[in-house]
Amino acid sequence: MVALLILGGLLLIIIGLVWLVMLAFGTSLFWGFGSLLPPVTVAYVLYHWRTARKAVAFGAMGFIPFVVGLTMLAAQDPERLQAIFSLRWLADEQQTVSELDIRIKGELNGQRFAPLQAELVDGVLSLREGQDFYARRELTIRVGNQPQGALRLDVLPKDAGPQPEVEISWLLPEQELPEARRIPRGYTLHLDLQPVAPNRLAGDFHLVLPPKFATTLSGHLEVFTDRLRYRDGLVDTTFDSRDTLAYVIRDYLQRRFVTRDVELAQLPSVSLPARELDVEVEARVDGQSQHLSLQLVKSESRGWRVGRDSFPPLAVSSADAQASGEAQEPAPQADSAGPLDRRLRFSLQRLLSDPGQYQELSMRVYTVRGSTAEGRFAGLDRDGRVLIRRNLGGAGAASFSFDLDEVSHVELLEP
């Protein structure tokens, strides 16, 4: 109904403008060609009101359903209205880059399907096209128990017994809610996905649904196996997901209670994206139940963290390093007997994760405002700010304190 009002109003306005141009050409060629420019069109209406008034009135009638439709859309779905006026829908059409390697060809419900998001979480494989709350087109396959390693699955139309349920859904431009169809059997499916570190599966994918569903997909598929994202080999805490929050809370509890024996219960429902969250956490720490009320805050540079977290990182034991495969690789050295060059792969995130390794080393801090400060790293204060100390000669010294939100990046100046 809302779409019909908006489109109907636009149609009346366009017809009124076309009629006005035709009347201008009927007056003279000068007015006809001039009416194609908005300033001349206004002048024509003023000078030839008796001739132009019918077309103007007809076009003005279109503003009534157009404004009513926009008002109803603003009341029902203000985010969609904002997206229309901000032209975000144009950016969505142009955005074709995915962080996953998905090379699938085919159709879903008779339309070309080019998913940019894919995940296998809690035994549900989903492929989505579109960035909105409701996907423009989506394929869901309920494979059952979440696999721990590779996933191999072959289904034929005449196979007996329970099979993974396939669901397809699509959202047309004039619809507010998507349509969905469930297919419990009678389809062809081939999956051969192999683990890819740190949290992905990748391999061959082939799906053919019964002819009435007009869905055939085939190609290379890569999916996430959880809702964590990684950057430079470390968890990206700027990504908004419950898995990210659980990772941050578990790391906080391990450092707070100085133990790795932390079992975190399922987090309560939270509303994301957000900047601050108050969360009630249930966990078992060294076999003892713990109930904590935590405040989570998010910054652009550091991502999600527990408020007022000043606990140092846990020391990595040799057993932990061997179990997790985290033994550091030796960096290239000019002299095999010389010390490791800590400047290699240095970053702000590595500095925050292990500040003791860089204590008293010379470094340069760059802020988001474009200023710099150079000196020796003096550690992190109780609020997590980066401290830099610089000798001024003699007994004088200057100290600089940087909030993490102010830091653009840090450069290590010595091995």
C-alpha positions as CSV (number, residue, x, y, z in Angstrom):
1,M,0.0,0.0,0.0
2,V,2.8,2.4,0.9
3,A,4.7,1.6,-2.3
4,L,1.6,2.1,-4.4
5,L,1.0,5.5,-2.9
6,I,4.6,6.6,-3.5
7,L,4.7,5.2,-7.0
8,G,1.3,6.5,-7.9
9,G,2.2,10.0,-6.8
10,L,5.4,10.0,-8.7
11,L,3.6,8.8,-11.8
12,L,1.1,11.7,-11.6
13,I,3.9,14.2,-11.1
14,I,5.8,12.9,-14.1
15,I,2.6,12.9,-16.3
16,G,2.0,16.5,-15.2
17,L,5.5,17.6,-16.2
18,V,5.3,15.9,-19.6
19,W,2.0,17.5,-20.3
20,L,3.4,20.9,-19.3
21,V,6.3,20.5,-21.8
22,M,3.9,19.5,-24.5
23,L,1.9,22.7,-23.8
24,A,5.1,24.8,-24.0
25,F,5.9,23.3,-27.4
26,G,2.4,24.2,-28.5
27,T,3.0,27.8,-27.5
28,S,6.3,28.1,-29.4
29,L,9.5,26.3,-30.0
30,F,11.4,28.7,-27.8
31,W,9.2,27.9,-24.8
32,G,9.2,24.2,-25.7
33,F,12.9,23.8,-25.6
34,G,13.3,26.3,-22.8
35,S,10.8,24.3,-20.6
36,L,13.3,21.5,-20.5
37,L,15.3,23.6,-18.0
38,P,13.6,24.1,-14.6
39,P,14.1,28.0,-14.4
40,V,12.5,28.4,-17.8
41,T,9.7,26.0,-16.9
42,V,8.8,28.2,-13.9
43,A,8.9,31.3,-16.1
44,Y,6.6,29.6,-18.7
45,V,4.0,28.8,-15.9
46,L,4.1,32.4,-14.7
47,Y,3.8,34.0,-18.2
48,H,1.2,31.5,-19.6
49,W,-0.7,30.5,-16.5
50,R,-4.0,30.1,-18.4
51,T,-2.5,27.5,-20.7
52,A,-0.3,25.7,-18.1
53,R,-2.6,25.7,-15.1
54,K,-4.3,22.3,-16.0
55,A,-0.9,20.5,-16.3
56,V,0.3,22.2,-13.1
57,A,-2.9,21.1,-11.2
58,F,-2.6,17.6,-12.5
59,G,1.0,17.3,-11.4
60,A,0.2,18.9,-8.0
61,M,-2.4,16.2,-7.4
62,G,0.4,13.7,-7.4
63,F,2.1,15.3,-4.4
64,I,-0.8,14.3,-2.2
65,P,-0.4,10.4,-2.4
66,F,3.4,10.9,-2.6
67,V,3.6,12.8,0.7
68,V,1.1,10.5,2.3
69,G,3.1,7.5,1.3
70,L,6.4,8.9,2.6
71,T,4.7,9.8,5.9
72,M,3.4,6.3,6.3
73,L,6.8,4.8,5.4
74,A,8.4,7.1,8.0
75,A,6.0,5.8,10.7
76,Q,6.4,2.1,9.7
77,D,10.0,1.8,8.7
78,P,12.1,5.0,9.2
79,E,15.3,3.1,8.5
80,R,14.2,2.2,5.0
81,L,13.1,5.8,4.4
82,Q,16.5,7.0,5.5
83,A,18.3,4.5,3.3
84,I,16.2,5.7,0.3
85,F,17.1,9.4,0.8
86,S,20.8,8.7,1.6
87,L,21.1,6.6,-1.6
88,R,22.5,3.7,0.3
89,W,20.7,1.4,-2.0
90,L,23.0,2.5,-4.8
91,A,26.0,1.6,-2.8
92,D,24.6,-1.8,-2.0
93,E,24.2,-2.5,-5.7
94,Q,27.8,-1.5,-6.3
95,Q,29.2,-3.4,-3.3
96,T,30.3,-6.8,-4.7
97,V,33.4,-7.6,-2.6
98,S,33.1,-10.3,0.0
99,E,35.8,-11.3,2.6
100,L,34.9,-14.9,1.7
101,D,36.0,-16.8,-1.5
102,I,32.5,-17.5,-2.9
103,R,32.4,-18.4,-6.6
104,I,28.9,-19.8,-7.1
105,K,26.9,-19.6,-10.3
106,G,23.2,-20.3,-10.8
107,E,19.8,-19.1,-9.8
108,L,17.5,-18.9,-6.8
109,N,13.8,-18.8,-7.5
110,G,14.6,-18.0,-11.1
111,Q,16.9,-15.0,-10.3
112,R,20.6,-14.7,-10.3
113,F,22.0,-15.5,-6.9
114,A,25.3,-13.9,-5.8
115,P,25.8,-14.4,-2.0
116,L,28.3,-12.3,-0.2
117,Q,27.7,-13.8,3.3
118,A,28.0,-17.5,4.2
119,E,28.2,-19.3,7.5
120,L,27.8,-22.7,9.1
121,V,26.8,-22.0,12.7
122,D,24.9,-24.4,15.1
123,G,24.4,-26.9,12.2
124,V,22.7,-24.3,9.9
125,L,24.4,-23.5,6.6
126,S,23.1,-20.1,5.3
127,L,24.0,-18.1,2.2
128,R,22.7,-14.5,2.1
129,E,22.6,-11.9,-0.6
130,G,22.0,-8.3,0.6
131,Q,23.0,-6.3,3.7
132,D,19.6,-5.5,5.2
133,F,17.9,-7.3,8.1
134,Y,15.9,-9.4,5.6
135,A,18.1,-10.8,2.9
136,R,17.3,-10.0,-0.7
137,R,17.7,-13.7,-1.4
138,E,18.8,-16.4,1.1
139,L,19.4,-20.2,1.1
140,T,19.4,-22.2,4.3
141,I,20.3,-25.8,4.8
142,R,19.9,-27.4,8.2
143,V,22.6,-30.1,8.2
144,G,22.2,-31.2,11.8
145,N,25.0,-31.4,14.3
146,Q,27.9,-28.9,13.8
147,P,30.8,-30.7,12.2
148,Q,34.2,-30.5,14.0
149,G,36.3,-31.0,10.9
150,A,35.4,-31.5,7.2
151,L,31.8,-31.6,6.1
152,R,30.9,-34.1,3.4
153,L,27.3,-34.6,2.4
154,D,25.6,-36.2,-0.7
155,V,21.8,-36.3,-1.1
156,L,19.8,-37.6,-4.0
157,P,16.1,-37.1,-4.8
158,K,15.2,-40.7,-4.1
159,D,17.2,-41.1,-0.9
160,A,15.1,-42.6,2.0
161,G,15.1,-41.5,5.6
162,P,15.4,-38.0,7.1
163,Q,17.4,-35.5,5.0
164,P,18.7,-32.0,5.7
165,E,15.9,-29.4,5.2
166,V,16.4,-26.8,2.5
167,E,14.8,-23.4,2.7
168,I,14.9,-20.6,0.1
169,S,13.5,-17.1,0.7
170,W,13.4,-13.9,-1.4
171,L,12.3,-10.3,-0.9
172,L,10.7,-8.4,-3.8
173,P,11.1,-4.6,-3.9
174,E,7.3,-4.1,-3.3
175,Q,7.3,-6.5,-0.3
176,E,7.8,-5.7,3.3
177,L,8.4,-9.4,4.4
178,P,10.2,-12.1,2.5
179,E,8.5,-15.2,1.0
180,A,9.9,-18.6,1.9
181,R,9.7,-22.2,0.7
182,R,10.8,-25.3,2.6
183,I,12.0,-28.4,0.7
184,P,12.4,-31.5,3.0
185,R,13.4,-33.9,0.2
186,G,13.4,-34.5,-3.5
187,Y,16.5,-32.4,-4.2
188,T,20.2,-33.1,-5.2
189,L,22.9,-31.8,-2.8
190,H,26.7,-32.3,-2.8
191,L,28.9,-30.7,-0.2
192,D,32.6,-31.2,0.3
193,L,34.0,-28.6,2.6
194,Q,37.5,-28.8,4.2
195,P,38.7,-26.8,7.2
196,V,40.6,-23.6,6.5
197,A,42.3,-21.8,9.5
198,P,41.3,-20.2,11.7
199,N,37.5,-20.6,11.4
200,R,36.4,-21.4,7.9
201,L,35.3,-24.3,5.7
202,A,35.9,-24.2,1.9
203,G,35.2,-26.6,-1.0
204,D,32.7,-27.8,-3.6
205,F,29.0,-27.0,-3.4
206,H,26.2,-28.2,-5.7
207,L,22.4,-27.9,-5.3
208,V,19.5,-28.7,-7.6
209,L,15.9,-28.2,-6.3
210,P,12.8,-29.6,-7.9
211,P,11.9,-27.7,-11.2
212,K,9.0,-25.7,-9.7
213,F,11.5,-23.9,-7.3
214,A,13.8,-22.7,-10.3
215,T,16.9,-23.1,-8.1
216,T,20.2,-24.5,-9.3
217,L,23.6,-23.5,-7.7
218,S,27.1,-24.8,-8.3
219,G,30.6,-23.7,-7.6
220,H,33.2,-23.0,-4.9
221,L,32.0,-22.1,-1.4
222,E,33.7,-20.7,1.6
223,V,31.8,-20.3,4.9
224,F,32.6,-19.0,8.5
225,T,32.1,-21.7,11.2
226,D,31.5,-19.1,13.9
227,R,30.8,-15.4,14.3
228,L,34.4,-14.4,15.1
229,R,36.5,-12.4,12.7
230,Y,40.3,-12.3,12.5
231,R,42.8,-9.6,11.5
232,D,46.6,-10.2,11.3
233,G,46.0,-13.6,12.9
234,L,44.3,-12.1,16.0
235,V,40.6,-11.9,16.9
236,D,39.1,-8.7,15.6
237,T,37.3,-7.3,18.6
238,T,35.7,-4.5,16.6
239,F,33.3,-6.9,14.9
240,D,29.8,-6.9,16.4
241,S,28.7,-10.4,17.4
242,R,27.9,-12.4,20.5
243,D,30.9,-14.6,19.7
244,T,33.1,-11.6,19.9
245,L,31.6,-10.5,23.2
246,A,32.0,-14.1,24.6
247,Y,35.7,-14.0,23.5
248,V,36.3,-10.7,25.2
249,I,34.6,-11.7,28.4
250,R,36.4,-15.1,28.6
251,D,39.7,-13.4,28.1
252,Y,38.9,-10.9,30.8
253,L,37.9,-13.6,33.3
254,Q,41.0,-15.6,32.6
255,R,43.2,-12.6,33.3
256,R,41.1,-11.5,36.3
257,F,41.2,-14.9,38.0
258,V,44.7,-15.8,36.7
259,T,43.5,-19.1,35.2
260,R,42.6,-20.6,31.8
261,D,40.0,-22.9,33.3
262,V,37.0,-20.7,32.4
263,E,33.7,-22.1,31.1
264,L,31.3,-19.3,30.0
265,A,27.6,-19.9,29.9
266,Q,25.5,-18.7,27.0
267,L,25.3,-14.9,27.0
268,P,21.9,-13.3,27.3
269,S,20.4,-11.6,24.2
270,V,22.0,-8.3,23.4
271,S,21.1,-5.6,20.8
272,L,23.9,-5.0,18.3
273,P,25.4,-2.8,17.0
274,A,26.0,-0.7,20.2
275,R,28.7,1.3,22.0
276,E,27.9,0.1,25.6
277,L,26.3,-3.0,27.0
278,D,25.5,-4.1,30.5
279,V,25.7,-7.9,30.6
280,E,24.9,-10.5,33.4
281,V,27.5,-13.3,33.1
282,E,27.4,-16.8,34.4
283,A,30.6,-18.8,34.4
284,R,32.6,-21.6,36.0
285,V,36.1,-20.5,37.0
286,D,38.4,-23.3,38.3
287,G,35.2,-25.3,38.9
288,Q,33.5,-22.6,41.0
289,S,30.3,-20.8,39.8
290,Q,30.7,-17.1,39.3
291,H,28.0,-14.5,38.6
292,L,29.2,-11.1,37.5
293,S,27.7,-7.9,36.2
294,L,30.0,-6.5,33.5
295,Q,29.9,-3.3,31.4
296,L,31.2,-3.8,27.9
297,V,32.4,-0.7,25.9
298,K,33.5,-0.4,22.3
299,S,36.0,2.0,20.8
300,E,37.1,2.4,17.2
301,S,40.7,1.5,17.8
302,R,40.5,-1.2,20.4
303,G,37.1,-2.7,19.8
304,W,35.0,-4.4,22.5
305,R,36.5,-4.6,26.0
306,V,35.3,-4.8,29.6
307,G,35.1,-1.4,31.3
308,R,38.0,-0.6,33.7
309,D,39.9,-3.7,32.7
310,S,43.5,-3.2,34.0
311,F,44.4,-6.9,34.5
312,P,47.7,-7.9,32.9
313,P,47.8,-10.7,30.2
314,L,48.4,-14.3,31.3
315,A,51.8,-15.7,30.9
316,V,51.9,-18.4,28.2
317,S,53.3,-21.7,29.6
318,S,55.3,-24.0,27.4
319,A,52.5,-26.6,27.6
320,D,49.9,-24.1,26.4
321,A,52.2,-23.0,23.6
322,Q,52.7,-26.6,22.4
323,A,49.0,-27.4,22.7
324,S,47.8,-24.4,20.8
325,G,50.6,-24.3,18.3
326,E,51.4,-20.7,19.3
327,A,55.2,-21.1,19.5
328,Q,56.7,-18.0,17.9
329,E,58.5,-18.4,14.6
330,P,62.1,-17.0,14.6
331,A,62.3,-13.8,12.7
332,P,64.9,-13.3,9.9
333,Q,68.2,-12.2,11.5
334,A,71.4,-11.0,10.1
335,D,73.2,-13.0,12.8
336,S,71.7,-16.3,13.9
337,A,73.0,-15.8,17.4
338,G,71.6,-12.2,17.6
339,P,68.4,-11.2,19.4
340,L,65.0,-11.3,17.7
341,D,63.8,-8.2,15.9
342,R,60.6,-7.2,17.6
343,R,59.8,-4.6,15.0
344,L,58.7,-7.3,12.7
345,R,54.9,-7.7,12.7
346,F,54.7,-5.1,15.4
347,S,51.3,-3.5,15.9
348,L,49.2,-1.6,18.5
349,Q,47.2,-4.8,19.1
350,R,50.3,-6.8,19.8
351,L,51.5,-4.0,22.2
352,L,48.3,-4.1,24.1
353,S,48.3,-7.9,24.3
354,D,51.8,-8.2,25.7
355,P,53.0,-4.7,27.0
356,G,55.8,-6.2,29.1
357,Q,57.7,-7.4,26.0
358,Y,58.1,-3.8,24.8
359,Q,58.9,-2.1,28.1
360,E,61.5,0.7,27.9
361,L,61.8,0.3,24.1
362,S,61.9,3.4,21.9
363,M,58.7,4.0,19.9
364,R,56.7,6.7,18.1
365,V,53.0,7.2,18.7
366,Y,50.8,8.6,15.9
367,T,47.4,10.1,16.9
368,V,44.2,10.4,14.9
369,R,44.7,14.2,14.9
370,G,48.0,13.9,13.1
371,S,50.4,14.6,16.0
372,T,53.3,12.4,17.1
373,A,55.2,11.7,20.2
374,E,58.5,9.8,20.5
375,G,60.0,8.3,23.6
376,R,60.3,5.1,25.6
377,F,57.4,2.9,26.4
378,A,56.5,3.1,30.1
379,G,53.6,0.6,30.0
380,L,49.8,1.0,30.4
381,D,48.1,2.9,33.3
382,R,45.1,1.6,35.2
383,D,42.7,3.0,32.6
384,G,44.6,1.3,29.7
385,R,46.2,4.4,28.3
386,V,49.6,4.2,26.6
387,L,52.4,5.9,28.5
388,I,55.5,7.3,26.7
389,R,58.4,8.8,28.6
390,R,61.0,11.1,26.9
391,N,64.2,12.4,28.5
392,L,64.8,16.1,28.0
393,G,68.4,16.2,29.0
394,G,69.9,16.3,32.5
395,A,67.4,15.2,35.1
396,G,64.4,16.4,33.1
397,A,61.8,14.1,31.5
398,A,58.4,14.5,29.9
399,S,55.6,11.9,30.1
400,F,52.8,11.5,27.5
401,S,49.6,9.6,28.1
402,F,47.4,8.6,25.1
403,D,43.9,7.2,25.3
404,L,43.4,4.2,22.9
405,D,40.7,6.1,21.0
406,E,43.3,8.8,20.2
407,V,46.0,6.5,18.9
408,S,46.2,5.9,15.1
409,H,49.1,3.5,15.2
410,V,52.4,2.9,16.9
411,E,55.9,2.4,15.4
412,L,58.6,0.5,17.2
413,L,62.0,2.2,16.6
414,E,64.4,-0.5,17.9
415,P,64.7,-4.2,18.1
